[in-house]
């Protein structure tokens, strides 16, 4: 997360990205059928607790109990399901239904909760109270972490173990920064996508997008080309070491795009935009943008997730 300190005029970056199990490897994943989006093999070490507590401790004004009090109340007394949440659970019903611990809370008579239902989570309330009392240690170095590991291993197996949680701490690092015309733009270093977006802005600084007209044939073409043209190492850095040592490479990439890579925006890559309809050009840009956002995973025993 990025935090702006208005009085000091400073931007701080807290990296709370969770990391993969230290025992993870390409061979082990292959033996388990490959990486998955669902199930016990999918989770990384949960990161939000450590990141939010670090940010609150260093830059907040309230103590843990004050911050978590509203969450404790919602968990223990319950909240009313919104239409949006109803639709989320309905779309994901096939993914959630196989897990009894999920259906016990979020399903009613075999179907996901509906708008207007009240959902209470007393176990989550107890977890919040433990974090309020003992901070990160309560989550990462005690019964909660052990229960998470035990659950994952009992429901399909997991490479995570208690030491993966115990070793984890969110960390601070220097945010990425560029000047885009008259603006100061800050972004998160890897393993977010700041190192992709900011170089793209560097490339576009020399292009008069306003003169092209919003969503004209040329406009999405140049934006798409810029997003797909930053340093070839950009996608490689999206899954990176649990260390800020890689960040200087990202900063080098930002500098290089401004001075050495602007020529990458080659209009002849596509058919002449003026020969295409606006609809066709925009549809093509969406497809290309989606393809160019694919990340490349780097085999490493300690990499943080994006």
C-alpha positions in Angstrom: 0.0 0.0 0.0 1.0 3.6 -0.5 0.5 6.1 2.3 0.8 9.9 1.7 2.0 12.0 4.6 0.6 15.4 3.8 2.5 17.5 6.3 5.8 16.0 5.4 5.0 15.7 1.7 6.3 12.1 1.7 4.9 8.9 0.2 5.5 5.6 2.1 5.2 2.1 0.7 4.3 -0.9 2.8 4.8 -4.3 1.1 2.5 -6.8 2.6 2.5 -9.3 -0.2 2.2 -12.8 1.1 4.9 -15.3 0.1 4.8 -18.8 -1.2 5.8 -21.8 1.0 9.5 -22.2 1.4 9.1 -25.8 0.3 7.4 -24.8 -3.0 9.2 -25.8 -6.2 8.2 -26.3 -9.9 8.7 -30.0 -9.5 6.5 -30.2 -6.4 3.8 -28.2 -8.0 3.9 -30.4 -11.1 3.6 -33.5 -8.9 0.5 -32.0 -7.4 -1.1 -31.3 -10.8 0.2 -27.7 -11.3 -0.7 -24.4 -9.7 -4.4 -23.8 -9.0 -6.7 -21.0 -8.3 -8.8 -22.9 -5.8 -8.2 -25.5 -3.1 -5.6 -26.1 -0.4 -2.6 -25.7 -2.7 -3.5 -22.2 -3.8 -3.1 -20.0 -0.7 0.0 -18.0 0.1 0.8 -16.8 3.6 -1.9 -14.3 4.4 -0.4 -10.8 4.3 -3.1 -8.2 5.1 -2.9 -8.6 8.9 0.8 -7.8 9.0 0.6 -5.0 6.5 -2.3 -3.2 8.1 -0.9 -3.5 11.6 2.5 -2.1 10.4 0.8 0.8 8.7 -1.3 1.5 11.7 1.6 1.3 14.1 3.9 3.6 12.2 1.4 6.1 10.6 -1.9 5.7 12.4 -3.4 7.5 15.4 -5.6 4.7 16.9 -4.5 1.6 18.8 -5.3 -1.9 17.6 -8.4 -2.3 19.8 -9.9 1.0 18.5 -9.2 0.1 14.9 -10.6 -3.4 15.2 -13.7 -2.6 17.3 -16.1 -2.0 14.3 -14.9 -5.3 12.7 -15.4 -7.2 15.9 -19.0 -5.8 16.2 -19.8 -6.7 12.6 -18.4 -10.2 13.0 -20.1 -11.0 16.3 -23.5 -9.2 15.8 -23.7 -9.9 12.1 -24.2 -7.8 9.0 -26.9 -7.7 6.3 -25.9 -9.2 2.9 -26.0 -6.7 0.1 -27.2 -7.3 -3.5 -23.6 -7.2 -4.7 -22.4 -9.8 -2.2 -25.4 -12.0 -3.0 -24.3 -11.9 -6.7 -20.7 -12.6 -5.9 -21.6 -15.8 -4.0 -24.1 -16.9 -6.6 -21.4 -16.6 -9.3 -18.9 -18.5 -7.2 -21.2 -21.2 -5.8 -19.5 -24.1 -7.7 -16.1 -23.0 -6.3 -17.4 -22.6 -2.7 -19.8 -25.5 -2.3 -17.2 -28.2 -1.8 -15.9 -26.7 1.5 -18.1 -27.4 4.5 -16.5 -24.7 6.6 -17.5 -22.2 3.9 -21.0 -23.4 3.4 -21.6 -23.4 7.2 -21.3 -19.6 7.2 -22.2 -18.5 3.7 -24.9 -20.9 2.6 -28.5 -21.4 3.7 -30.2 -24.8 2.9 -27.7 -25.6 0.2 -27.7 -22.2 -1.5 -25.6 -19.1 -1.0 -26.8 -16.3 1.2 -29.2 -13.8 -0.4 -29.7 -10.1 -0.1 -31.2 -9.3 3.3 -29.8 -12.3 5.1 -27.8 -11.6 8.3 -24.4 -13.3 8.5 -22.6 -13.5 11.9 -19.1 -14.9 12.3 -18.3 -15.3 16.0 -15.1 -17.2 15.3 -13.8 -14.3 13.2 -14.8 -12.0 16.0 -12.5 -14.0 18.4 -9.7 -13.8 15.8 -10.0 -10.0 15.7 -10.0 -9.8 19.5 -6.9 -11.9 19.6 -5.1 -9.6 17.1 -6.3 -6.5 19.0 -4.7 -7.9 22.1 -1.4 -9.4 20.8 -0.9 -8.0 17.4 0.8 -9.9 14.5 2.0 -12.6 16.9 -1.6 -13.7 17.5 -2.1 -14.4 13.8 1.3 -15.6 12.6 2.9 -17.2 15.6 0.2 -19.0 17.6 -2.9 -21.1 17.4 -4.4 -19.3 14.5 -1.5 -20.0 12.1 -1.4 -23.6 13.3 -5.1 -24.1 12.6 -4.8 -22.6 9.1 -2.0 -25.1 8.3 -3.9 -28.0 9.9 -7.0 -27.2 7.9 -5.2 -26.9 4.6 -3.4 -30.2 5.1 -6.6 -32.0 6.1 -8.4 -30.7 3.0 -6.3 -31.7 0.1 -2.8 -31.0 1.4 -0.6 -27.9 1.4 3.0 -27.0 1.2 2.6 -24.3 3.8 3.8 -25.0 7.3 3.9 -23.1 10.6 7.3 -21.6 9.9 6.1 -20.0 6.7 3.7 -17.9 8.9 6.1 -17.4 11.8 8.9 -16.0 9.5 6.5 -13.5 7.8 6.6 -9.8 8.4 5.4 -7.0 6.2 8.2 -4.6 5.2 8.7 -1.0 4.1 10.5 0.0 1.0 11.0 3.1 -1.2 8.1 3.6 -3.6 8.7 4.0 -7.3 8.4 7.6 -8.6 8.2 9.4 -12.0 7.4 12.9 -13.2 4.6 12.7 -15.8 4.3 16.2 -17.2 3.4 18.4 -14.2 2.5 15.5 -11.9 4.5 13.4 -9.4 3.3 9.8 -9.8 4.2 7.2 -7.2 3.7 3.5 -7.5 4.3 0.2 -5.6 7.5 -1.7 -6.5 7.3 -5.3 -7.5 5.5 -7.5 -7.0 2.7 -5.1 -7.8 2.4 -3.7 -11.3 3.7 -0.2 -10.6 6.8 -1.1 -12.6 4.6 -1.7 -15.6 2.3 1.3 -15.3 4.9 4.0 -14.6 7.2 3.1 -17.5 4.1 3.1 -19.7 3.4 6.7 -18.6 7.0 7.6 -19.3 6.5 6.4 -22.9 3.2 8.2 -23.3 4.6 11.5 -22.0 5.8 12.4 -25.5 2.4 11.6 -27.1 -0.4 14.1 -27.4 -3.3 11.8 -26.3 -5.7 14.7 -25.8 -5.3 15.7 -29.5 -6.2 12.2 -30.5 -9.6 12.3 -28.8 -10.7 9.9 -26.0 -11.1 6.4 -27.4 -10.4 7.4 -30.9 -8.8 4.7 -33.0 -5.3 6.0 -32.2 -5.9 6.6 -28.5 -6.3 3.0 -27.3 -3.6 1.9 -29.8 -0.9 4.0 -28.2 -2.0 3.2 -24.7 -2.0 -0.5 -25.4 1.4 -0.3 -27.0 2.8 1.6 -24.1 1.5 -0.9 -21.6 3.0 -3.8 -23.5 6.3 -2.1 -24.2 8.1 -1.5 -20.8 11.3 -3.3 -20.0 11.3 -7.0 -20.8 12.1 -7.7 -17.2 8.8 -6.2 -16.1 6.7 -9.3 -16.0 9.7 -11.3 -14.6 9.7 -9.0 -11.6 6.0 -9.5 -10.9 6.8 -12.7 -8.9 10.0 -11.8 -7.0 12.2 -12.4 -4.1 11.0 -11.4 -0.6 13.6 -8.6 -0.6 13.9 -5.1 -1.9 17.2 -6.0 -3.6 15.2 -6.3 -6.9 13.8 -2.8 -6.6 16.8 -1.0 -8.1 16.2 -2.9 -11.3 12.7 -1.6 -11.4 14.0 2.0 -10.9 16.5 1.4 -13.7 13.6 0.3 -15.9 11.7 3.5 -15.2 14.7 5.6 -16.2 15.4 3.6 -19.3 11.8 3.9 -20.6 12.0 7.6 -20.6 15.1 8.0 -22.6 15.8 4.8 -24.5 12.5 3.0 -25.1 10.2 5.6 -26.4 10.9 4.5 -29.9 9.2 1.2 -29.1 5.8 2.8 -29.8 5.6 1.7 -33.4 2.4 2.6 -35.1 3.0 0.1 -38.0 2.5 -2.9 -35.7 -1.3 -2.8 -36.5 -3.2 -2.0 -39.7 -3.7 1.7 -40.2 -6.1 2.8 -37.4 -7.9 5.2 -39.7 -8.9 2.2 -41.7 -10.6 0.6 -38.8 -13.9 1.5 -37.1 -13.7 2.8 -33.5 -15.5 -0.3 -32.2 -13.1 -2.7 -33.9 -10.0 -0.9 -32.8 -11.2 -0.7 -29.2 -12.1 -4.4 -29.1 -8.7 -5.3 -30.4 -7.0 -3.0 -27.8 -8.9 -4.8 -25.0 -7.8 -8.2 -26.2 -4.1 -7.1 -26.6 -4.1 -5.4 -23.2 -5.5 -8.6 -21.6 -2.8 -10.7 -23.2 0.0 -8.3 -22.3 -0.8 -8.3 -18.6 0.1 -12.0 -18.1 2.7 -12.5 -15.4 5.7 -14.9 -15.6 6.3 -16.8 -12.4 9.9 -17.0 -11.2 10.9 -20.2 -9.6 12.1 -19.3 -6.1 11.7 -20.7 -2.7 10.7 -17.3 -1.3 8.7 -15.2 -3.6 5.8 -12.9 -2.7 2.5 -13.1 -4.4 1.0 -10.4 -6.5 
